[in-house]
Amino acid sequence: MFHVKLHGDDAMARGADEKLAARRIKLPRRVVEKPLRQVGKRLLMALFVLLLTVLVVWLDRGGYHDNANDQVDLLDCFYYATVTLSTTGYGDIVPYSDSARLINILVITPLRVLFLIILVGTTLEVLTERTREEWRLSRWRKNLREHTVVVGFGTKGRSALQTLLATGIQKEQIVIVDPSSKVIDTANAEGFTGVVGDATRSDVLLRAEIQKARQIVIATQRDDTAVLVTLTARQLNRGAKIVAAVREEENAPLLKQSGADAVITSASAAGRLLGLSVLSPSAGTVMEDLIHQGSGLDLIERPVRKAEVGRGVRETEDLVVSVLRGHRLLAYDDPHASPLQLTDRLITIVRAAPTAHQVRLGPAD
């Protein structure tokens, strides 16, 4: 067994950069261009405007007067274009002919405005992006209901997500919580919404809207962290289904006492699958197929159909392995399992059919 610490050992091990990012919610988005490429394009546009201004001044250089030597050469054209576009305007080179002044009004002035827009475009884009992100976050909070919160985006968390997606849950209905900002960036790149922070803290879970969640998957790296997350999650959401993973089987009862509806012992499960594969490689292959949703055979939970009410377990079209009646899980050969009742839910083995409608695992809608 272990001793649960107040904030968990994981929180003590994080770097300062993780603490600074701990209060952020990251929504998935498409990155159109890399920042360096955007800056490069802006510089090329500014250079183009500068060269165009130089060309305009050079073609009408006879209409300009230089206080230094009364002549305007190519260098003077670059100088005049630079100080004019930047609105510096020293006044040592001035347009004096009617054509030069008209060109300044109709051409040089619009180019100056365009040049300034390009220079301040980055600032404007940042302000626009900030407003857009605030609007997206507000809309996300408003529309998020009955979603799934996954705590931990490691190997176990990713595997759980693959199964959830295979059962028909959309990425928009999944929120990932992880202490690493880099991990959340990876989740964003895959289309998931992420919350950076310590999931043992209630304020972090509240940012994931856990109080409105339908189900919570806890796949942390440490068992003590899983206990703290389970306690906090159950306190914030009394009705959500909580499934947690632990490494050591002896810690499973503590997770259930903390509020988990189901506890999966990763080490023991892997060991049993290894032992089964040694005794019967084919049986091991079938078991591995069953836990990989969306291919081969699938293990699903569905409600009893009206046509099945009153029938025996063996009279259904699907291969029923268990009957869930209230809070009791009855084996297929249990005498009390038959006849089936309308409120029952069946655990069945079916052929995977991604295009067919399947009722996803979980409580009835």
MIRO-867505 format. One record per residue (C-alpha): residue in three letters; chain; x, y, z. Coordinates in steps of 0.2 Angstrom, whole numbers, plus 5000, padded with zeros to 4 digits. Example, Ala and Ser with C-alpha at 12.3 -4.5 7.8 and 13.67 -1.06 7.14 Angstrom:
# residues 2
residuo, cadena, px, py, pz
ALA, A, 5062, 4978, 5039 $
SER, A, 5068, 4995, 5036 $
END
This chain:
# residues 365
residuo, cadena, px, py, pz
MET, A, 5000, 5000, 5000 $
PHE, A, 5005, 5018, 4999 $
HIS, A, 5003, 5034, 5009 $
VAL, A, 4992, 5047, 5000 $
LYS, A, 5001, 5064, 5001 $
LEU, A, 4991, 5081, 5001 $
HIS, A, 4995, 5086, 4983 $
GLY, A, 5003, 5070, 4976 $
ASP, A, 5021, 5067, 4971 $
ASP, A, 5018, 5072, 4953 $
ALA, A, 5015, 5090, 4958 $
MET, A, 5031, 5092, 4966 $
ALA, A, 5041, 5085, 4951 $
ARG, A, 5035, 5097, 4938 $
GLY, A, 5045, 5111, 4932 $
ALA, A, 5042, 5130, 4933 $
ASP, A, 5035, 5131, 4915 $
GLU, A, 5022, 5118, 4919 $
LYS, A, 5016, 5128, 4934 $
LEU, A, 5014, 5144, 4923 $
ALA, A, 5003, 5135, 4911 $
ALA, A, 4993, 5126, 4924 $
ARG, A, 4978, 5137, 4922 $
ARG, A, 4976, 5136, 4903 $
ILE, A, 4962, 5128, 4892 $
LYS, A, 4968, 5124, 4875 $
LEU, A, 4955, 5121, 4861 $
PRO, A, 4960, 5111, 4845 $
ARG, A, 4963, 5122, 4830 $
ARG, A, 4971, 5121, 4813 $
VAL, A, 4988, 5130, 4811 $
VAL, A, 4987, 5138, 4794 $
GLU, A, 5005, 5144, 4794 $
LYS, A, 5020, 5143, 4805 $
PRO, A, 5024, 5160, 4814 $
LEU, A, 5041, 5162, 4805 $
ARG, A, 5033, 5160, 4788 $
GLN, A, 5020, 5173, 4792 $
VAL, A, 5033, 5185, 4798 $
GLY, A, 5043, 5182, 4782 $
LYS, A, 5028, 5185, 4771 $
ARG, A, 5025, 5201, 4780 $
LEU, A, 5043, 5207, 4777 $
LEU, A, 5042, 5203, 4759 $
MET, A, 5026, 5213, 4757 $
ALA, A, 5034, 5228, 4766 $
LEU, A, 5049, 5226, 4755 $
PHE, A, 5038, 5226, 4740 $
VAL, A, 5029, 5242, 4745 $
LEU, A, 5046, 5250, 4748 $
LEU, A, 5053, 5245, 4731 $
LEU, A, 5037, 5251, 4723 $
THR, A, 5038, 5268, 4731 $
VAL, A, 5056, 5270, 4726 $
LEU, A, 5051, 5266, 4708 $
VAL, A, 5038, 5279, 4708 $
VAL, A, 5049, 5292, 4715 $
TRP, A, 5063, 5287, 4703 $
LEU, A, 5052, 5289, 4688 $
ASP, A, 5047, 5307, 4693 $
ARG, A, 5064, 5311, 4701 $
GLY, A, 5064, 5328, 4692 $
GLY, A, 5050, 5334, 4702 $
TYR, A, 5059, 5332, 4719 $
HIS, A, 5071, 5344, 4726 $
ASP, A, 5086, 5339, 4738 $
ASN, A, 5091, 5353, 4749 $
ALA, A, 5109, 5346, 4749 $
ASN, A, 5114, 5346, 4731 $
ASP, A, 5098, 5350, 4721 $
GLN, A, 5099, 5332, 4713 $
VAL, A, 5089, 5316, 4717 $
ASP, A, 5099, 5300, 4713 $
LEU, A, 5094, 5282, 4717 $
LEU, A, 5101, 5283, 4734 $
ASP, A, 5090, 5298, 4737 $
CYS, A, 5075, 5289, 4731 $
PHE, A, 5078, 5275, 4743 $
TYR, A, 5080, 5288, 4757 $
TYR, A, 5065, 5298, 4753 $
ALA, A, 5054, 5282, 4751 $
THR, A, 5060, 5275, 4768 $
VAL, A, 5057, 5291, 4778 $
THR, A, 5041, 5294, 4770 $
LEU, A, 5034, 5277, 4772 $
SER, A, 5039, 5277, 4790 $
THR, A, 5031, 5294, 4793 $
THR, A, 5048, 5301, 4799 $
GLY, A, 5048, 5315, 4786 $
TYR, A, 5064, 5325, 4788 $
GLY, A, 5060, 5338, 4775 $
ASP, A, 5077, 5338, 4766 $
ILE, A, 5069, 5330, 4750 $
VAL, A, 5052, 5337, 4745 $
PRO, A, 5041, 5336, 4730 $
TYR, A, 5039, 5353, 4722 $
SER, A, 5032, 5350, 4704 $
ASP, A, 5013, 5348, 4702 $
SER, A, 5015, 5330, 4696 $
ALA, A, 5026, 5325, 4710 $
ARG, A, 5014, 5332, 4723 $
LEU, A, 4999, 5323, 4714 $
ILE, A, 5008, 5307, 4714 $
ASN, A, 5012, 5309, 4733 $
ILE, A, 4993, 5312, 4736 $
LEU, A, 4986, 5298, 4725 $
VAL, A, 5000, 5285, 4726 $
ILE, A, 5013, 5288, 4740 $
THR, A, 5000, 5291, 4753 $
PRO, A, 4990, 5275, 4750 $
LEU, A, 5007, 5265, 4750 $
ARG, A, 5012, 5273, 4766 $
VAL, A, 4995, 5268, 4774 $
LEU, A, 4998, 5250, 4767 $
PHE, A, 5016, 5250, 4774 $
LEU, A, 5010, 5254, 4791 $
ILE, A, 4996, 5241, 4791 $
ILE, A, 5009, 5228, 4787 $
LEU, A, 5020, 5233, 4801 $
VAL, A, 5006, 5234, 4814 $
GLY, A, 4997, 5218, 4806 $
THR, A, 5005, 5207, 4819 $
THR, A, 4998, 5217, 4834 $
LEU, A, 4981, 5217, 4826 $
GLU, A, 4982, 5199, 4822 $
VAL, A, 4986, 5195, 4840 $
LEU, A, 4972, 5206, 4847 $
THR, A, 4960, 5198, 4834 $
GLU, A, 4966, 5180, 4839 $
ARG, A, 4964, 5184, 4857 $
THR, A, 4946, 5190, 4855 $
ARG, A, 4942, 5175, 4844 $
GLU, A, 4949, 5162, 4856 $
GLU, A, 4939, 5170, 4870 $
TRP, A, 4923, 5168, 4860 $
ARG, A, 4927, 5150, 4855 $
LEU, A, 4931, 5146, 4874 $
SER, A, 4914, 5154, 4879 $
ARG, A, 4905, 5145, 4866 $
TRP, A, 4914, 5128, 4870 $
ARG, A, 4909, 5130, 4889 $
LYS, A, 4891, 5134, 4884 $
ASN, A, 4888, 5119, 4872 $
LEU, A, 4898, 5106, 4882 $
ARG, A, 4886, 5093, 4890 $
GLU, A, 4887, 5075, 4894 $
HIS, A, 4905, 5074, 4889 $
THR, A, 4920, 5063, 4893 $
VAL, A, 4934, 5069, 4904 $
VAL, A, 4951, 5059, 4902 $
VAL, A, 4964, 5062, 4915 $
GLY, A, 4981, 5057, 4908 $
PHE, A, 4986, 5056, 4890 $
GLY, A, 4999, 5042, 4892 $
THR, A, 4998, 5025, 4885 $
LYS, A, 4983, 5020, 4895 $
GLY, A, 4974, 5036, 4891 $
ARG, A, 4977, 5035, 4873 $
SER, A, 4971, 5017, 4872 $
ALA, A, 4955, 5022, 4881 $
LEU, A, 4952, 5036, 4869 $
GLN, A, 4954, 5024, 4854 $
THR, A, 4940, 5013, 4861 $
LEU, A, 4929, 5028, 4865 $
LEU, A, 4931, 5034, 4847 $
ALA, A, 4927, 5017, 4840 $
THR, A, 4911, 5017, 4850 $
GLY, A, 4905, 5033, 4841 $
ILE, A, 4910, 5046, 4853 $
GLN, A, 4915, 5062, 4844 $
LYS, A, 4932, 5071, 4848 $
GLU, A, 4922, 5087, 4852 $
GLN, A, 4914, 5077, 4867 $
ILE, A, 4931, 5073, 4875 $
VAL, A, 4942, 5084, 4886 $
ILE, A, 4959, 5079, 4891 $
VAL, A, 4967, 5084, 4907 $
ASP, A, 4986, 5082, 4909 $
PRO, A, 5000, 5092, 4919 $
SER, A, 5011, 5093, 4904 $
SER, A, 5008, 5107, 4891 $
LYS, A, 5018, 5098, 4878 $
VAL, A, 5006, 5083, 4880 $
ILE, A, 4991, 5094, 4878 $
ASP, A, 4999, 5102, 4863 $
THR, A, 5000, 5084, 4856 $
ALA, A, 4982, 5081, 4860 $
ASN, A, 4977, 5097, 4852 $
ALA, A, 4986, 5092, 4836 $
GLU, A, 4975, 5076, 4836 $
GLY, A, 4959, 5086, 4838 $
PHE, A, 4955, 5085, 4857 $
THR, A, 4952, 5099, 4869 $
GLY, A, 4965, 5100, 4883 $
VAL, A, 4967, 5107, 4900 $
VAL, A, 4984, 5109, 4907 $
GLY, A, 4985, 5107, 4926 $
ASP, A, 4986, 5096, 4941 $
ALA, A, 4970, 5085, 4940 $
THR, A, 4970, 5083, 4959 $
ARG, A, 4965, 5101, 4961 $
SER, A, 4947, 5105, 4959 $
ASP, A, 4949, 5121, 4950 $
VAL, A, 4958, 5112, 4936 $
LEU, A, 4944, 5099, 4934 $
LEU, A, 4931, 5113, 4934 $
ARG, A, 4940, 5120, 4919 $
ALA, A, 4937, 5104, 4911 $
GLU, A, 4918, 5106, 4915 $
ILE, A, 4919, 5090, 4925 $
GLN, A, 4903, 5095, 4934 $
LYS, A, 4893, 5092, 4918 $
ALA, A, 4903, 5077, 4912 $
ARG, A, 4894, 5060, 4909 $
GLN, A, 4909, 5049, 4912 $
ILE, A, 4927, 5051, 4918 $
VAL, A, 4942, 5040, 4914 $
ILE, A, 4957, 5042, 4926 $
ALA, A, 4973, 5035, 4918 $
THR, A, 4987, 5043, 4928 $
GLN, A, 5004, 5036, 4930 $
ARG, A, 5003, 5034, 4949 $
ASP, A, 4991, 5025, 4960 $
ASP, A, 4991, 5038, 4974 $
THR, A, 4987, 5052, 4961 $
ALA, A, 4973, 5041, 4954 $
VAL, A, 4965, 5041, 4971 $
LEU, A, 4966, 5060, 4974 $
VAL, A, 4959, 5063, 4957 $
THR, A, 4945, 5051, 4960 $
LEU, A, 4941, 5059, 4977 $
THR, A, 4941, 5076, 4969 $
ALA, A, 4931, 5071, 4954 $
ARG, A, 4917, 5062, 4964 $
GLN, A, 4915, 5077, 4975 $
LEU, A, 4912, 5088, 4960 $
ASN, A, 4901, 5076, 4951 $
ARG, A, 4890, 5064, 4960 $
GLY, A, 4882, 5056, 4945 $
ALA, A, 4896, 5053, 4933 $
LYS, A, 4903, 5036, 4929 $
ILE, A, 4921, 5035, 4935 $
VAL, A, 4933, 5022, 4928 $
ALA, A, 4951, 5022, 4935 $
ALA, A, 4966, 5012, 4931 $
VAL, A, 4979, 5007, 4944 $
ARG, A, 4995, 4998, 4943 $
GLU, A, 4994, 4987, 4959 $
GLU, A, 4979, 4976, 4962 $
GLU, A, 4980, 4979, 4981 $
ASN, A, 4975, 4998, 4978 $
ALA, A, 4959, 4994, 4968 $
PRO, A, 4948, 4993, 4984 $
LEU, A, 4955, 5010, 4989 $
LEU, A, 4950, 5017, 4972 $
LYS, A, 4932, 5010, 4974 $
GLN, A, 4931, 5018, 4991 $
SER, A, 4936, 5034, 4984 $
GLY, A, 4921, 5034, 4972 $
ALA, A, 4927, 5024, 4956 $
ASP, A, 4913, 5014, 4948 $
ALA, A, 4925, 5002, 4940 $
VAL, A, 4944, 4999, 4943 $
ILE, A, 4955, 4991, 4930 $
THR, A, 4972, 4984, 4936 $
SER, A, 4983, 4986, 4922 $
ALA, A, 4998, 4975, 4928 $
SER, A, 4986, 4961, 4933 $
ALA, A, 4976, 4962, 4917 $
ALA, A, 4992, 4961, 4906 $
GLY, A, 4998, 4947, 4917 $
ARG, A, 4982, 4937, 4915 $
LEU, A, 4982, 4940, 4896 $
LEU, A, 5000, 4934, 4895 $
GLY, A, 4996, 4918, 4905 $
LEU, A, 4981, 4915, 4894 $
SER, A, 4991, 4917, 4878 $
VAL, A, 5004, 4904, 4885 $
LEU, A, 4990, 4891, 4888 $
SER, A, 4981, 4895, 4872 $
PRO, A, 4988, 4908, 4860 $
SER, A, 4971, 4907, 4850 $
ALA, A, 4961, 4912, 4866 $
GLY, A, 4973, 4926, 4870 $
THR, A, 4971, 4932, 4852 $
VAL, A, 4952, 4932, 4854 $
MET, A, 4953, 4941, 4871 $
GLU, A, 4964, 4954, 4863 $
ASP, A, 4952, 4956, 4849 $
LEU, A, 4938, 4959, 4861 $
ILE, A, 4946, 4973, 4870 $
HIS, A, 4951, 4982, 4853 $
GLN, A, 4934, 4990, 4849 $
GLY, A, 4930, 4992, 4830 $
SER, A, 4938, 4977, 4823 $
GLY, A, 4934, 4958, 4823 $
LEU, A, 4923, 4955, 4838 $
ASP, A, 4917, 4968, 4849 $
LEU, A, 4911, 4967, 4867 $
ILE, A, 4896, 4980, 4869 $
GLU, A, 4883, 4984, 4881 $
ARG, A, 4865, 4987, 4874 $
PRO, A, 4847, 4989, 4881 $
VAL, A, 4835, 4974, 4879 $
ARG, A, 4824, 4976, 4864 $
LYS, A, 4805, 4976, 4866 $
ALA, A, 4805, 4960, 4855 $
GLU, A, 4817, 4951, 4868 $
VAL, A, 4807, 4955, 4883 $
GLY, A, 4801, 4939, 4892 $
ARG, A, 4813, 4928, 4882 $
GLY, A, 4827, 4918, 4888 $
VAL, A, 4845, 4924, 4887 $
ARG, A, 4849, 4910, 4874 $
GLU, A, 4834, 4916, 4863 $
THR, A, 4842, 4933, 4858 $
GLU, A, 4851, 4935, 4841 $
ASP, A, 4867, 4941, 4849 $
LEU, A, 4879, 4931, 4860 $
VAL, A, 4875, 4937, 4878 $
VAL, A, 4888, 4934, 4891 $
SER, A, 4880, 4944, 4905 $
VAL, A, 4864, 4953, 4910 $
LEU, A, 4864, 4969, 4920 $
ARG, A, 4849, 4971, 4930 $
GLY, A, 4849, 4986, 4941 $
HIS, A, 4865, 4985, 4951 $
ARG, A, 4867, 4966, 4949 $
LEU, A, 4878, 4958, 4935 $
LEU, A, 4871, 4941, 4931 $
ALA, A, 4880, 4928, 4921 $
TYR, A, 4872, 4921, 4905 $
ASP, A, 4869, 4904, 4914 $
ASP, A, 4862, 4912, 4930 $
PRO, A, 4844, 4905, 4933 $
HIS, A, 4838, 4923, 4937 $
ALA, A, 4845, 4930, 4921 $
SER, A, 4830, 4923, 4911 $
PRO, A, 4817, 4929, 4907 $
LEU, A, 4824, 4946, 4901 $
GLN, A, 4816, 4962, 4907 $
LEU, A, 4813, 4978, 4898 $
THR, A, 4825, 4988, 4910 $
ASP, A, 4839, 4975, 4908 $
ARG, A, 4855, 4979, 4899 $
LEU, A, 4864, 4965, 4889 $
ILE, A, 4883, 4963, 4888 $
THR, A, 4885, 4954, 4871 $
ILE, A, 4898, 4949, 4859 $
VAL, A, 4895, 4955, 4841 $
ARG, A, 4904, 4956, 4825 $
ALA, A, 4912, 4973, 4823 $
ALA, A, 4903, 4984, 4810 $
PRO, A, 4909, 5002, 4810 $
THR, A, 4895, 5007, 4798 $
ALA, A, 4881, 5000, 4808 $
HIS, A, 4873, 5009, 4822 $
GLN, A, 4879, 5003, 4839 $
VAL, A, 4874, 5008, 4856 $
ARG, A, 4889, 5014, 4865 $
LEU, A, 4895, 5008, 4882 $
GLY, A, 4888, 5017, 4897 $
PRO, A, 4872, 5021, 4905 $
ALA, A, 4856, 5021, 4895 $
ASP, A, 4852, 5038, 4886 $
END
